């Protein structure tokens, strides 16, 4: 029956399809306007959003992150980097992101963790150190820097704030990065995440 109607009134069904599609687009736009956390991927960074807790099991650590983002463990590493054990990021976007790297140290001191973490950061293209210091009540050290990535659209400046911490003989480097153009929008969330990090055992 529907096939006969479609064959008899092709323009009518095209109009129906166009109306349904337009209504869906309107409802989608309203949802984005009402709830900014739905704006992910090409539509935004998913902020502001309620925070959730991510347990990094192999590091005995936990961290808060926006519910609109995705957090995954990467026991096999990430993009060829075997030291990365977890990644947090915005669905549909490469940045902003948080990467958690882990290393067992023969010299388990915070200084050794910082040296290792800084060497990871300095290996990035056009690395420039910006600032350093303790991160409030966190028993670790924060380093801030920029580097350049090459994309399909040319060069992009990336801004990072790293947290280096020591747990027994394990050093952790948590790298919180975003494109420089997004930094002001995400830095408050990044600081909240840094201050939320703790060891659970």
HELIX and SHEET records of a PDB file:
HELIX    1   1 UNK A    2  UNK A    8  1                                   7    
HELIX    2   2 UNK A   10  UNK A   34  1                                  25    
HELIX    3   3 UNK A   36  UNK A   38  5                                   3    
HELIX    4   4 UNK A   41  UNK A   43  5                                   3    
HELIX    5   5 UNK A   57  UNK A   59  5                                   3    
HELIX    6   6 UNK A  110  UNK A  122  1                                  13    
HELIX    7   7 UNK A  180  UNK A  182  5                                   3    
HELIX    8   8 UNK A  183  UNK A  196  1                                  14    
SHEET    1   A 3 UNK A  51  UNK A  56  0                                        
SHEET    2   A 3 UNK A  61  UNK A  66 -1                                        
SHEET    3   A 3 UNK A 198  UNK A 199 -1                                        
SHEET    1   B 7 UNK A  69  UNK A  73  0                                        
SHEET    2   B 7 UNK A  84  UNK A  90 -1                                        
SHEET    3   B 7 UNK A  97  UNK A 104 -1                                        
SHEET    4   B 7 UNK A 170  UNK A 179 -1                                        
SHEET    5   B 7 UNK A 154  UNK A 167 -1                                        
SHEET    6   B 7 UNK A 140  UNK A 151 -1                                        
SHEET    7   B 7 UNK A 128  UNK A 134 -1                                        
END                                                                             
